């Protein structure tokens, strides 16, 4: 038991040392951090392998389309146009860590429950359908 605990602590220490070494190496080579020249203002996925991004590069604002095969310059915008668009749509300013736009709680679609009849009727998103299904399963499994 004691030997297992010692091996566990040594293994965790080795893993921590490898992670610290990798992070220092990445920082030394400049991986994972920008130099402040390119800033992603907004990004919107258009499909599985395509997206439209608004980038601020050295004071210029570019709208680009990106797919797996290529990157295309769609338009160049003025800085004040971007600021007005961001002010008009505050959700565009909320970026997730992966760079995609977070729609925010106010703009997410609300799900409306449909009335269901029977244990399997309704949508998977319908709370009433799940409640009815669970109740039917309880009725069938309870011994009387």
C-alpha positions in Angstrom: 0.0 0.0 0.0 2.8 2.4 0.9 4.8 1.6 -2.2 1.7 2.3 -4.4 1.3 5.7 -2.8 5.0 6.5 -3.3 4.7 5.4 -7.0 1.6 7.6 -7.4 3.3 10.7 -6.0 6.4 10.1 -8.1 4.3 9.6 -11.2 2.3 12.8 -10.6 5.6 14.7 -10.0 7.0 13.4 -13.3 3.9 14.4 -15.2 4.0 17.9 -13.6 7.7 18.3 -14.5 7.0 17.4 -18.1 4.1 19.9 -18.3 6.2 22.7 -16.8 9.0 21.9 -19.3 6.6 21.8 -22.2 5.0 25.1 -21.2 8.4 26.8 -20.9 9.5 25.4 -24.2 6.3 26.7 -25.9 6.7 30.1 -24.3 10.3 30.2 -25.5 9.4 29.4 -29.0 6.4 31.8 -29.0 3.7 29.1 -29.4 0.2 29.7 -28.3 0.5 33.4 -27.9 0.0 36.2 -30.3 2.3 39.2 -30.9 -0.6 41.7 -30.8 -0.4 42.3 -34.6 -3.4 40.1 -35.4 -6.6 40.2 -33.4 -9.7 38.1 -34.1 -12.7 40.4 -33.7 -15.4 37.9 -34.5 -15.7 34.4 -36.1 -18.8 32.6 -37.3 -18.9 29.0 -38.6 -20.9 28.7 -41.8 -20.7 24.9 -42.1 -18.7 22.0 -41.0 -15.5 23.1 -42.7 -16.1 26.8 -43.5 -16.1 30.0 -41.4 -16.1 33.8 -41.8 -13.8 35.8 -39.6 -13.3 39.5 -38.9 -9.7 40.2 -38.2 -7.9 43.4 -37.2 -4.4 43.3 -38.7 -2.1 46.3 -38.1 -5.0 48.8 -37.9 -6.9 47.3 -40.9 -10.1 45.3 -40.5 -10.4 42.4 -42.9 -13.3 40.0 -43.4 -12.0 36.6 -44.6 -13.7 33.4 -45.5 -11.8 30.2 -44.6 -12.4 26.6 -45.7 -10.1 23.5 -45.4 -8.6 24.3 -48.8 -8.2 28.1 -48.9 -8.6 31.4 -47.2 -10.2 34.2 -49.2 -10.4 38.0 -48.5 -14.1 38.9 -48.7 -14.0 42.6 -47.8 -12.1 45.3 -46.0 -14.0 47.4 -43.5 -13.4 50.7 -41.7 -12.7 50.6 -38.0 -15.8 52.7 -37.2 -18.1 50.3 -39.1 -16.8 47.5 -37.0 -17.4 49.4 -33.8 -21.0 50.3 -34.8 -21.7 46.7 -35.7 -20.3 45.4 -32.4 -22.3 48.0 -30.5 -25.5 47.1 -32.4 -25.0 43.4 -31.8 -23.4 43.0 -28.4 -23.3 39.2 -28.8 -20.7 39.5 -31.5 -18.2 40.8 -29.0 -18.5 37.8 -26.8 -15.9 35.3 -28.0 -15.4 31.8 -26.6 -11.8 30.7 -26.0 -11.8 28.7 -29.2 -12.7 32.0 -31.1 -16.3 31.2 -32.0 -19.0 33.7 -31.1 -21.0 33.0 -27.9 -24.7 33.8 -28.7 -25.4 34.7 -25.0 -28.5 33.7 -23.0 -30.7 36.4 -24.4 -30.3 35.3 -28.1 -30.4 31.6 -27.7 -33.5 30.0 -29.1 -36.0 28.9 -26.4 -37.3 25.4 -26.6 -41.1 25.1 -26.3 -42.4 21.8 -24.9 -45.1 20.2 -26.9 -47.9 18.2 -25.4 -47.4 14.5 -25.7 -49.6 11.5 -25.5 -48.3 8.0 -24.9 -44.9 7.1 -23.4 -42.8 7.6 -26.6 -44.7 10.6 -28.1 -43.0 13.9 -28.6 -39.6 15.2 -29.2 -36.4 14.3 -27.4 -36.3 17.9 -26.2 -39.8 17.7 -24.9 -39.7 17.6 -21.1 -43.2 16.3 -20.9 -42.3 13.3 -23.1 -39.4 12.4 -20.8 -41.5 12.8 -17.7 -44.2 10.6 -19.2 -41.6 8.0 -20.3 -40.0 7.8 -16.8 -43.4 7.6 -15.1 -44.4 4.7 -17.5 -41.2 2.9 -16.8 -41.6 3.3 -13.0 -45.2 1.9 -13.3 -43.9 -1.1 -15.2 -41.0 -1.8 -12.9 -42.6 -1.4 -9.5 -43.8 -4.7 -8.0 -47.3 -4.6 -6.7 
